[in-house]
């Protein structure tokens, strides 16, 4: 294993989120698991959104990994995108790892069946190439979202929060 491969593997294993940018759309933060030399993500209804990234089997993606302790960009690597056959050996192994990391699943007992029917499991295998870290911050506007605040914050809330600290 080369030094670059070791950096990619260790950084990706330790990071809870990776930023994935496919051939289309902006990069998106995704939770993942590292298993058998690749990052695996699941997306679809009830899970994280993969649509708009253009991740197709045999395509390419760019993965950015942050430092677990400082939160800064640590390494950016090129990946080959794969989509294992549903219920196949590779899919089953990836799902077994993903299930262990999925927090607060509304249907934990039938999670595997739902993922097989409605979601995509995507494998991001490092090609061995890294991308030089940019000189600027790469700040961008947040993506549009349907999430909104339903009501204004109650006027007494700041006072109540301060009272709890005593």
C-alpha positions as CSV (number, residue, x, y, z in Angstrom):
1,X,0.0,0.0,0.0
2,X,1.4,3.4,-1.0
3,X,1.5,6.4,1.3
4,X,-1.3,8.1,-0.7
5,X,-3.5,5.0,-0.5
6,X,-2.9,4.8,3.3
7,X,-3.8,8.5,3.7
8,X,-7.0,8.1,1.7
9,X,-8.0,5.0,3.7
10,X,-7.2,6.3,7.2
11,X,-8.7,9.7,6.6
12,X,-11.9,8.3,5.1
13,X,-12.3,5.6,7.8
14,X,-12.1,8.2,10.6
15,X,-14.3,10.9,9.0
16,X,-18.0,10.6,9.7
17,X,-18.9,12.6,6.5
18,X,-17.4,12.8,3.1
19,X,-18.1,15.4,0.4
20,X,-18.9,13.8,-2.9
21,X,-19.0,15.6,-6.2
22,X,-20.2,13.7,-9.2
23,X,-20.0,14.8,-12.9
24,X,-23.1,17.1,-12.3
25,X,-24.3,19.3,-9.5
26,X,-22.5,20.6,-6.4
27,X,-20.7,18.5,-3.9
28,X,-22.8,17.0,-1.1
29,X,-22.0,15.8,2.4
30,X,-22.8,12.1,2.8
31,X,-22.4,9.7,5.7
32,X,-20.6,6.5,4.7
33,X,-18.7,3.4,5.8
34,X,-15.3,2.3,4.6
35,X,-15.3,-1.4,3.8
36,X,-12.9,-3.5,1.7
37,X,-11.0,-0.6,0.2
38,X,-13.9,1.6,-0.7
39,X,-16.4,4.1,0.7
40,X,-20.0,2.9,0.6
41,X,-23.0,5.2,0.7
42,X,-26.7,4.6,0.6
43,X,-29.3,7.1,-0.7
44,X,-32.9,7.3,-1.7
45,X,-36.3,7.8,-0.1
46,X,-35.8,8.1,3.7
47,X,-32.1,8.3,3.3
48,X,-29.6,10.9,2.1
49,X,-30.2,12.3,-1.4
50,X,-27.9,11.0,-4.2
51,X,-30.0,12.5,-7.0
52,X,-28.4,15.4,-8.8
53,X,-24.9,14.2,-8.4
54,X,-24.8,12.1,-11.5
55,X,-23.3,9.0,-9.8
56,X,-23.5,6.2,-12.3
57,X,-22.0,2.8,-12.4
58,X,-18.5,3.1,-14.0
59,X,-18.5,6.9,-13.7
60,X,-16.1,9.1,-11.8
61,X,-16.5,11.2,-8.6
62,X,-14.3,13.4,-6.5
63,X,-14.4,12.8,-2.7
64,X,-13.2,15.3,-0.2
65,X,-12.4,14.2,3.4
66,X,-12.2,16.4,6.4
67,X,-9.9,16.0,9.4
68,X,-11.8,14.5,12.3
69,X,-10.1,16.7,15.0
70,X,-9.9,20.1,13.2
71,X,-12.7,19.7,10.7
72,X,-10.5,21.2,7.8
73,X,-10.1,19.7,4.4
74,X,-7.5,16.9,4.6
75,X,-7.4,15.1,1.3
76,X,-9.4,15.1,-2.0
77,X,-9.3,11.9,-4.0
78,X,-10.7,10.6,-7.3
79,X,-13.1,7.7,-7.2
80,X,-14.6,5.2,-9.5
81,X,-18.3,4.8,-8.9
82,X,-19.8,1.4,-8.7
83,X,-23.3,0.1,-8.0
84,X,-23.3,-3.5,-6.8
85,X,-26.2,-5.7,-7.9
86,X,-29.0,-5.7,-5.4
87,X,-28.8,-8.7,-3.0
88,X,-25.5,-9.7,-4.6
89,X,-22.5,-10.7,-2.5
90,X,-20.9,-7.2,-2.7
91,X,-24.2,-5.5,-2.0
92,X,-24.9,-7.7,1.0
93,X,-21.5,-7.1,2.5
94,X,-21.8,-3.3,2.0
95,X,-25.3,-3.2,3.5
96,X,-24.2,-5.2,6.6
97,X,-21.6,-2.5,7.3
98,X,-24.0,0.4,6.5
99,X,-26.7,-1.0,8.7
100,X,-24.4,-0.8,11.7
101,X,-23.7,2.8,11.1
102,X,-27.3,3.9,10.2
103,X,-28.5,6.0,13.1
104,X,-32.2,6.4,14.1
105,X,-33.6,4.3,11.3
106,X,-37.4,4.4,11.4
107,X,-37.7,0.8,10.3
108,X,-34.5,-0.9,11.6
109,X,-36.0,-4.4,11.4
110,X,-36.8,-4.1,7.6
111,X,-34.1,-1.7,6.7
112,X,-32.3,-4.1,4.3
113,X,-35.6,-4.9,2.4
114,X,-36.4,-1.1,2.0
115,X,-32.9,-0.4,0.8
116,X,-33.2,-3.2,-1.8
117,X,-36.6,-2.0,-3.0
118,X,-36.2,1.8,-2.9
119,X,-32.6,2.9,-2.4
120,X,-29.2,2.8,-4.1
121,X,-26.0,1.5,-2.5
122,X,-23.1,3.2,-4.2
123,X,-19.4,2.2,-3.9
124,X,-16.7,4.8,-4.3
125,X,-13.4,3.1,-5.0
126,X,-10.2,5.2,-4.9
127,X,-8.3,5.4,-8.2
128,X,-5.1,6.4,-6.4
129,X,-5.2,9.9,-7.7
130,X,-5.4,12.9,-5.3
131,X,-6.4,16.4,-6.1
132,X,-4.3,19.3,-4.9
133,X,-5.9,21.3,-2.1
134,X,-7.2,24.6,-3.4
135,X,-5.7,27.9,-2.2
136,X,-9.1,29.5,-1.6
137,X,-11.9,28.5,0.8
138,X,-14.4,27.2,-1.8
139,X,-17.2,28.6,0.1
140,X,-20.6,28.3,-1.6
141,X,-24.2,29.2,-0.9
142,X,-26.2,26.5,0.9
143,X,-28.3,24.2,-1.4
144,X,-32.0,25.1,-1.5
145,X,-34.1,23.1,0.9
146,X,-37.8,22.7,1.7
147,X,-37.0,22.8,5.4
148,X,-38.2,25.9,7.1
149,X,-38.9,27.2,10.6
150,X,-42.6,26.9,11.2
151,X,-43.0,29.7,13.8
152,X,-40.9,32.6,15.0
153,X,-38.7,31.9,18.1
154,X,-40.6,32.7,21.3
155,X,-39.4,35.9,22.9
156,X,-38.8,34.2,26.2
157,X,-36.5,31.5,24.8
158,X,-33.2,33.3,25.3
159,X,-34.1,34.0,28.9
160,X,-35.1,30.3,29.5
161,X,-31.9,29.1,28.0
162,X,-29.8,31.4,30.2
163,X,-31.7,30.2,33.3
164,X,-30.8,26.6,32.6
165,X,-27.0,27.3,32.8
166,X,-27.1,28.3,36.5
